[in-house]
Structures are given as structure tokens and as C-alpha cells.
Amino acid sequence: MTHDPEDSISPQTPLVEAAAARLAILAAASGGDLDQLATAARAEADAQPAMAAFVALGTRALLVARKAREESAPPPESAARVVAALAAWRTDFVTAGDEIVRRAVELVPTSGWIATTTRSSLVERALLAAHAAGRPVQVLCSESRPMNEGRGLATKLANAGVTTWLAVDGALGLLLPQAGALWLGADAIRERTFVAKAGVYGLLLIARELNVTAYILAQRAKFLPDRCRRLTLPRRDPAEVWPDAPPRTHVVNVPFEEAPLSLVRGVLTEGGFLGPREIEDAAGLAQVAAELREPSPPA
């Protein structure tokens, strides 16, 4: 009942929507049973352990199911409440993304040159929206090995008529002097850090030295308090990097890393732009169901 744990390149929105649909099916079949939903919500979060939206999604379902249990609601009513809550969460998440894309046009630098890395669906949509609005958008991006998501981004932008320069990952920093801004997606926003594709930390350090302003585009559903310890930075199959590596060569495939928010100007959310103190407050106040606060025990 979980999504594909090997999927590290699909945009987060369709992955979360699919998880919401699975939880809704379970809620309907189980009569909104809290224990079954808790097990399923943990499994969904564990399948993509670096992505905070799965914790937020599970939290919404579990809080509603717990309230229904406390009120002794009959199973059909409990199920209906959870299904409705999940549908509302999905709508809110998608609407939030649309609003961020709309607001991002205001962040386009005068030069139009924007750097990015990997393939954030929000960043991609924002770049395309700015181009469609007549802004002089030109993009610097990288391959994002080993899965090469950046090539998909470059292809989409080029097909839309956006001038795009693609570099190997290690060379993107060499192109940053040309950028007026650095736009990044995020898998999770903590109180003082954020989780994104490995390589972002180094890129941000270069951007700081060059005085290139960096922004994150992220829904509030990706905000998590530090007290939630469920998020982890998993390693992936070494064969993705080098399928026929010679013996005694230990290939390390770490797709995500955590970087300090002090290196970015702030986060653009559906509610507007948040600076460091506002981010800390928003993340610290984010709700997390008790069942999702701690990591699952080892199998």
C-alpha cells in the first residue's frame, strides 16, 4: 500500500497525491480505523523518508481519525471524515503549489538569469510561468547525476523556448557568476535547515561568495519542527552511480543532504515570502501526529 521506495526522481506532488489516494482507500475500507491508518501513514512516510509532505499528509489523516475515535463516531462516519480530510489536504497542497508559482514571477532578477539544480517541479513550473508572462528568463542548470533529472528540466524549458545552459554537476558553480538568482526546491524545511538534493550545500556556499541571492520554493506542508525525528537522509542503490564498479570500490549514493537556511534569503510559500525567523516559527509550530514523530524501529 506504499508508493515506490525506489522513486527518487518523480516530482513530489504526484507522489503525495498517490499516497493520499491510498490512505483514503484504506480509510474507507477500515471504517477510519486509527491503528490501521497509523501503520499505513508510517509506511508511506518511510518510503520517502526525506520528504516532509508525507509526514504532513499522514498527520492530517491521523488527527482526524483520532478525533473521530474520541467522539465515538461510528465507522462509516469516521471513514467519511478521514476521506474528506485527505481530499482537502490534496487540494490545499496543489493550490499552494499554484500560488507559489504565481508569486515566484516577482523573484525573477532583472537580468533574467536564474540558476537551479536537480528538477524541482515548483521551480520548473515557476520558470515556465515567468517565461510565459514575458519575463526575460534564462536558466543555468546541471545534470543532477546519477538519475540526470536536470536533463529533463533542460528539455522541458528548451521546448518552451527558454534559453537554457546545462552543465555537469561539478561545473554549475562556474556558471553562477552569470546568475542573478539561485532558485531551489526542497524536500523538507526544518527550523534552521532544509533538505534538498545532495550538492546544494556546496552550491549555496559558492552563491554566497558571489553575492548571488538564493531562494527556496516550498509549500508550508513541507515544514517540520525539529522535534520530529522521523526524517532521514537515505542511501540508495550504488548501481545507480556505477553498475559495474570493480571489487573493493565502495560506491556511495547519497541523494539528499541537509543545508543551513542561513545560506538562503528565505522561503517562498503559498502565504508569501518567509525570512529566517518566520521560517523557524512556522516550522516549530507545524503539527506532527504522535505516531509520526519518531523513526520506525529497524525491521
C-alpha positions as CSV (number, residue, x, y, z in Angstrom):
1,M,0.0,0.0,0.0
2,T,3.0,2.2,-0.3
3,H,4.4,4.1,-3.2
4,D,7.6,3.0,-4.9
5,P,10.5,3.5,-2.5
6,E,12.9,3.4,-5.4
7,D,11.3,6.5,-7.0
8,S,13.7,9.5,-6.3
9,I,13.1,11.4,-9.5
10,S,9.4,11.9,-9.8
11,P,8.0,15.3,-8.7
12,Q,6.8,15.2,-5.1
13,T,3.2,16.4,-5.8
14,P,2.1,13.3,-7.8
15,L,3.8,11.0,-5.3
16,V,2.0,12.7,-2.4
17,E,-1.3,12.7,-4.2
18,A,-1.0,9.0,-4.9
19,A,-0.3,8.4,-1.2
20,A,-3.3,10.4,-0.2
21,A,-5.5,8.3,-2.6
22,R,-4.1,5.1,-1.0
23,L,-4.8,6.3,2.5
24,A,-8.3,7.3,1.5
25,I,-9.0,3.8,0.1
26,L,-7.8,2.3,3.4
27,A,-9.9,4.7,5.5
28,A,-13.0,3.8,3.6
29,A,-12.3,0.0,3.8
30,S,-11.3,0.1,7.5
31,G,-14.0,2.4,8.8
32,G,-11.4,5.1,9.5
33,D,-9.6,2.8,11.9
34,L,-6.8,4.8,13.7
35,D,-4.4,1.9,14.2
36,Q,-4.6,0.7,10.6
37,L,-4.2,4.3,9.3
38,A,-1.2,4.8,11.6
39,T,0.6,1.8,10.2
40,A,-0.1,2.9,6.7
41,A,0.9,6.5,7.3
42,R,4.2,5.3,8.8
43,A,4.8,3.1,5.8
44,E,4.1,6.0,3.4
45,A,6.5,8.3,5.2
46,D,9.2,5.6,5.4
47,A,9.1,5.0,1.7
48,Q,10.3,8.6,1.1
49,P,12.0,9.4,4.4
50,A,13.5,12.7,3.3
51,M,10.2,14.2,2.2
52,A,8.2,16.1,4.8
53,A,5.0,16.3,2.9
54,F,4.3,12.6,3.6
55,V,4.5,13.3,7.4
56,A,2.1,16.2,7.0
57,L,-0.3,14.1,4.9
58,G,-0.3,11.3,7.5
59,T,-0.7,13.8,10.3
60,R,-3.9,15.2,8.8
61,A,-5.4,11.7,8.5
62,L,-4.4,10.6,11.9
63,L,-5.6,13.7,13.8
64,V,-9.0,13.4,12.2
65,A,-9.2,9.6,12.9
66,R,-8.2,10.2,16.5
67,K,-10.8,12.8,17.0
68,A,-13.4,10.5,15.5
69,R,-12.4,7.8,17.9
70,E,-12.5,10.1,20.9
71,E,-16.0,11.2,19.9
72,S,-17.1,7.5,19.4
73,A,-18.1,8.2,15.8
74,P,-19.5,5.1,14.0
75,P,-17.1,3.6,11.4
76,P,-18.9,5.0,8.4
77,E,-18.7,8.5,9.8
78,S,-15.1,8.1,10.9
79,A,-14.2,6.9,7.4
80,A,-16.1,9.8,5.8
81,R,-14.3,12.3,8.0
82,V,-10.8,10.9,7.1
83,V,-11.6,10.7,3.4
84,A,-12.8,14.3,3.3
85,A,-9.8,15.5,5.2
86,L,-7.4,13.7,2.8
87,A,-9.2,15.2,-0.2
88,A,-9.0,18.7,1.4
89,W,-5.3,18.2,2.1
90,R,-4.6,17.2,-1.5
91,T,-6.5,20.2,-2.8
92,D,-4.6,22.5,-0.4
93,F,-1.3,21.1,-1.4
94,V,-1.9,21.6,-5.1
95,T,-3.4,25.0,-4.6
96,A,-0.4,26.0,-2.5
97,G,1.9,25.0,-5.4
98,D,-0.1,27.0,-7.9
99,E,0.1,30.1,-5.6
100,I,3.9,29.7,-5.2
101,V,4.3,29.5,-8.9
102,R,2.2,32.7,-9.3
103,R,4.2,34.6,-6.7
104,A,7.6,33.4,-8.0
105,V,7.4,35.7,-11.0
106,E,8.2,38.6,-8.6
107,L,11.5,37.0,-7.8
108,V,12.9,37.0,-11.3
109,P,16.1,39.1,-11.3
110,T,16.4,42.0,-13.7
111,S,18.9,40.1,-15.8
112,G,16.6,37.1,-16.1
113,W,19.4,34.7,-15.5
114,I,18.4,32.1,-12.9
115,A,20.4,29.1,-11.7
116,T,18.9,25.9,-10.3
117,T,19.8,22.3,-9.7
118,T,18.1,18.9,-9.9
119,R,14.4,19.2,-11.1
120,S,12.1,20.8,-8.6
121,S,8.6,20.7,-10.0
122,L,7.8,24.0,-8.4
123,V,10.9,25.7,-9.7
124,E,10.3,24.2,-13.2
125,R,6.7,25.5,-13.2
126,A,7.7,28.9,-11.9
127,L,10.4,29.3,-14.6
128,L,7.9,28.4,-17.3
129,A,5.3,30.8,-15.8
130,A,7.7,33.6,-15.7
131,H,8.7,33.0,-19.3
132,A,5.0,32.8,-20.3
133,A,4.5,36.2,-18.6
134,G,7.1,37.7,-20.8
135,R,9.9,37.9,-18.3
136,P,13.4,37.5,-19.8
137,V,14.1,34.1,-18.2
138,Q,17.3,32.3,-19.0
139,V,18.3,29.3,-17.0
140,L,21.6,27.7,-15.8
141,C,21.1,24.1,-14.6
142,S,23.0,20.9,-14.0
143,E,22.6,17.2,-15.0
144,S,21.8,16.1,-11.4
145,R,23.5,12.7,-11.6
146,P,23.1,9.8,-11.2
147,M,19.5,10.0,-12.4
148,N,20.0,13.0,-14.6
149,E,16.8,14.8,-13.7
150,G,18.4,18.1,-14.8
151,R,18.3,16.9,-18.4
152,G,14.5,16.5,-18.2
153,L,14.3,20.1,-16.8
154,A,16.5,21.4,-19.6
155,T,14.4,19.6,-22.2
156,K,11.2,21.0,-20.9
157,L,12.5,24.5,-20.7
158,A,14.0,24.4,-24.2
159,N,10.8,23.0,-25.7
160,A,9.0,26.1,-24.2
161,G,11.5,28.5,-25.8
162,V,13.6,29.2,-22.6
163,T,17.3,29.7,-23.2
164,T,19.0,27.0,-21.1
165,W,22.6,26.2,-20.3
166,L,23.3,22.7,-18.9
167,A,26.5,21.9,-17.0
168,V,27.8,18.8,-15.3
169,D,27.1,19.0,-11.6
170,G,30.6,20.0,-10.6
171,A,30.7,22.8,-13.1
172,L,27.4,24.6,-12.2
173,G,29.3,26.7,-9.7
174,L,31.4,28.0,-12.5
175,L,28.3,29.4,-14.2
176,L,27.0,31.1,-11.1
177,P,28.7,34.5,-11.7
178,Q,26.3,34.8,-14.6
179,A,23.2,34.2,-12.4
180,G,21.1,36.9,-10.9
181,A,19.4,34.4,-8.5
182,L,19.5,30.8,-7.4
183,W,16.1,29.0,-7.1
184,L,15.9,25.8,-5.2
185,G,13.2,23.3,-4.3
186,A,13.2,21.5,-1.0
187,D,12.0,18.1,0.3
188,A,11.7,19.4,3.9
189,I,12.0,22.7,5.7
190,R,13.2,22.4,9.3
191,E,13.6,25.2,11.9
192,R,17.1,26.1,10.8
193,T,17.9,23.8,8.0
194,F,16.3,22.3,4.9
195,V,16.6,19.0,3.0
196,A,17.3,19.0,-0.7
197,K,19.3,17.1,-3.4
198,A,22.9,16.4,-2.5
199,G,25.2,19.1,-3.8
200,V,23.0,22.0,-2.8
201,Y,25.1,22.9,0.2
202,G,28.3,23.5,-1.8
203,L,26.4,25.4,-4.5
204,L,24.9,27.7,-1.8
205,L,28.4,28.4,-0.4
206,I,29.6,29.5,-3.9
207,A,26.5,31.6,-4.3
208,R,27.2,33.4,-1.0
209,E,30.8,34.2,-2.1
210,L,29.4,35.6,-5.4
211,N,26.6,37.5,-3.7
212,V,24.0,35.5,-5.8
213,T,20.7,35.6,-3.8
214,A,19.3,32.1,-3.2
215,Y,15.6,31.4,-2.7
216,I,13.7,28.2,-1.8
217,L,10.2,27.5,-3.2
218,A,8.2,25.2,-0.9
219,Q,4.7,24.6,0.4
220,R,4.0,25.0,4.1
221,A,3.2,21.3,4.2
222,K,6.9,20.7,3.9
223,F,7.7,22.5,7.2
224,L,8.5,20.2,10.1
225,P,9.6,21.0,13.7
226,D,13.0,19.8,14.9
227,R,11.2,17.7,17.5
228,C,10.0,15.4,14.6
229,R,12.9,13.0,14.2
230,R,11.3,10.8,11.5
231,L,13.1,12.4,8.5
232,T,16.3,10.6,7.4
233,L,18.8,11.0,4.6
234,P,18.7,7.5,3.0
235,R,21.4,6.0,0.8
236,R,20.3,4.5,-2.5
237,D,21.5,1.6,-4.7
238,P,25.2,2.1,-5.6
239,A,24.4,0.6,-9.0
240,E,22.6,3.8,-9.9
241,V,26.0,5.5,-9.8
242,W,28.3,2.7,-11.2
243,P,26.6,-0.6,-12.0
244,D,29.8,-2.5,-12.8
245,A,32.2,-1.0,-10.2
246,P,35.3,-3.0,-9.6
247,P,35.8,-5.1,-6.4
248,R,36.8,-3.1,-3.3
249,T,35.4,0.1,-4.8
250,H,32.7,1.3,-2.4
251,V,30.3,3.5,-4.3
252,V,28.3,5.9,-2.1
253,N,25.0,7.0,-3.4
254,V,23.5,9.7,-1.1
255,P,20.8,11.6,-2.9
256,F,19.8,14.1,-0.2
257,E,21.6,16.4,2.2
258,E,20.7,19.0,4.9
259,A,21.8,22.6,4.4
260,P,21.5,25.6,6.7
261,L,18.8,28.1,5.9
262,S,21.2,30.9,6.8
263,L,22.6,30.5,3.2
264,V,19.3,31.5,1.6
265,R,17.4,34.7,1.6
266,G,14.2,32.9,2.6
267,V,11.4,30.6,1.5
268,L,8.6,31.5,-0.9
269,T,5.4,29.8,0.3
270,E,1.8,30.0,-0.7
271,G,1.3,32.6,2.1
272,G,4.2,34.8,0.9
273,F,7.9,35.1,1.5
274,L,9.3,34.0,4.9
275,G,12.6,35.1,6.3
276,P,14.8,33.1,8.8
277,R,12.9,34.0,12.0
278,E,9.5,33.4,10.3
279,I,10.6,30.1,9.0
280,E,11.8,29.0,12.4
281,D,8.5,29.9,13.9
282,A,6.4,28.3,11.2
283,A,8.4,25.0,11.2
284,G,8.3,24.9,15.0
285,L,4.6,25.2,15.1
286,A,3.9,22.6,12.4
287,Q,1.7,19.8,13.6
288,V,3.0,16.2,13.7
289,A,0.9,13.3,14.8
290,A,2.4,11.4,17.8
291,E,2.7,8.2,15.6
292,L,4.9,10.0,13.1
293,R,7.4,11.9,15.4
294,E,9.9,9.1,15.8
295,P,11.7,6.9,13.3
296,S,10.2,3.4,12.8
297,P,12.2,0.7,14.6
298,P,14.6,-1.3,12.4
299,A,12.9,-4.2,10.6
